[in-house]
Every structure is written in structure tokens, then in C-alpha cells.
Amino acid sequence: MLWVKTLHLLFVISWMAGIFYLPRIFVHFVEGQRAGEDVRRLIIMAKKLYRFTTIIMVIAIASGFWLWLGFGFTGGWLHAKLTLIALLLLYHFWAGKRVQQMESQGQLEHTGVFYRWMNEIPLVLLIGILILVVVKPF
């Protein structure tokens, strides 16, 4: 099971790296567009990063499910962690909608400041998840 846990941690870290970087592309896209710059390459980057991150996310979730089957579903901390993971999944799919919007409409509806703030959501969720996993407060 330690190998599965290692695999899970590796893919969670990789997923988080993609989730942290994607909103930065949104910031550069919006601000570059307002400055009159060519932002087409950012659309390609966002699309490729989202696809890759989605694959990584699936492996992270699958390996987490495998751990759940191996260790069982015990403790309130795990319920709370799964809730935070569900919110992280919603965030992931929200980001995917922004990538689709970039590609289909060639624009995003919010400012760079909005996407900078949105970039903090996965960090807050990750901090909560780490506290629940390491400390197991309940």
C-alpha cells in the first residue's frame, strides 16, 4: 500500500501544479488581450495544460480510491477531506469551462484581478486537505 500512497501523492502534487498554473494563464490572457498583445498561444497552452492536468487528476482520484478501499472509510476527517476534494473537482471543471470559453469566444469575462483571486481557492482547499490528512482532527 505504500507504493499506492506514493503514487497518489505524486499525482496529487502534479494535479495541484496544473491547477495552480492554469489561472495564471487566464490572468496573462486577459491582461495581454487588454494590452493589444497576441494571446493565441496562451489558448493553446491552457488547452494542453488542462487536458494533461485532467489525466493527472483522474489518476490521483483513482489512486485515492484504491487507498480508500485498502484502508477503509474511517474517521470524520475523511468525510471532510472528501468534501474539500469535491470542491477542488468543481474548481477544476470551472477552470475547464474558462479554457473552453477562451477557445470558443476568444475572451474571458472577468479581469486579471478576479483570476488572481480565483488562483487562491485551490491553495485554501489544499491547506484544509493537508491539515485533515496529517492532523486528523476528528
Secondary structure by P-SEA (a helix, b strand, c coil): caaaaaaaaaaaaaaaaaaaaaaaaaaaaaaaaaacccaaaaaaaaaaaaaaaaaaaaaaaaaaaaaaaacccccaaaaaaaaaaaaaaaaaaaaaaaaaaaaacccccccaaaaaaaaaaaaaaaaaaaaaaacccc
